[in-house]
């Protein structure tokens, strides 16, 4: 979003940490937003009930009223603002509550001002959001229905990867890259980028492994039909797909599924290949 487009967009920063409030206010004002602040959840809610804001940057744990309570109360407003949750609390219960209450995005503390400004810009620039439905909210079994939309992929990644905060960074990165690639394939090829269609995502966590299952609404595929992807070729010939992509006018790429195999310990498709499971052992 340009500075000109940002003008007139009103942002409320709700956080009990004064230094962070001030830094966010300065950074967002430099981008052209009209920014106000509140010191806790109760003050924030009172302002939201009496003034119109386009977006709220909302901390979770604050005195008098926490951010989860504020998030729930916002549904009582005639036109609720979009909400970006800021928290160092990476527990599944907290993050799943924010999904259920339709928060736009999650930012884990500590974060850079640049990343916060970027998320605010994307949140305000996006069109009407299709809802993400929570089927199971048990920490050891999370299951969601996600609309087939690229923006939904970015949003749900921010929440689910936040829940893996206790894992080593290398493991988190491998899971995150694999999940991103497989979910993007599901919404693009299985769901045809139709937000009225849904991808079923399940994430199971045990002491020894993390397991993801991604089921798209498409008819499936066969690897020998993927001439534009490196995974369709035998070892040593993976670069042959570049010629096919060039002939079809496709963007550079095609290494996603091949890369995914190297990131996880097990990758299994069902017979139709419209459902995939990957496992990362801990």
Steps between C-alpha positions, in 0.01 A plus 500: 500500500636843402517793743224668300276193530578470871378852576166488673550143619469499878703256711469440874799352685392327824790389720598552864868542403549874453824479303350262244186711465709808427727324250206354308322833497805677356569229239137487381462879490807514275308274259208744492257334743303688764609319818357507851601292803342340806675381817296185565211292370225692679618838374537351153149357499351830619669684214386239248141529622503878456726555198547336161833328432598300193748274682608412853846380603403308812718359777366194685601519866416841646353627829126561556395320177714270289517502123305175459204657681527811284510286186177324600327829586584648161241276334233708673600808299298585186817501286790334685853607402756252380722373778869406505593322822841567657617261770786301648243235601541218249273250677255318271204611713580868449574477129197284425278745685626780278419291189150421630440869565608584144820693565667588171858417595733405784836664576721327755691722742770615471458623143652763274319826429542429129309170527219663700463783248497244217221296663294815564533597133392159378209483745363837390554434129327161491146447382221343705640197682358150470464341844735230627292236680636320807395132508722389789682727742677242718871591526598148395244493215429821311272478198393789280304566182687764301359680193689445174660841494869598500443761769346235727820295460713785637256568782468143624878447481556784746278329757606137454872575489460705818380185673834331420698753704641231732667312214860557382523772235623257233201270558256793495644624171478155338139452612411854394645465149339160444164619628512815286577310180240227550225739611571736210475206258171399662334841462645573153463164325245313711278795590562708183532811721125495563445638855165322514688169499688379809819315585484278809816534709577284804810540717575224753771535762649224714818479707685343207355659188304773326256380234310709248216381278383725215191399299392716208163499318649413160492179297865418567797465265775265384869578517549404134253778410718767665734571209548851637633372836844359584350213700359342181850425367753230599802592707749689289234636263315732738602810303309377191184655641644850448456465124137394547427794730656737249285357217185535712589855608508401868699692759841354598469228764374145507736374770247521785396136533856378447620736774218391731616138485840609632352707785285234669552141613193349333276625219197289408218558250165321481405313181335799330781725622268771621605431860853504635656423838845605608683407819794662675651294781624684809 
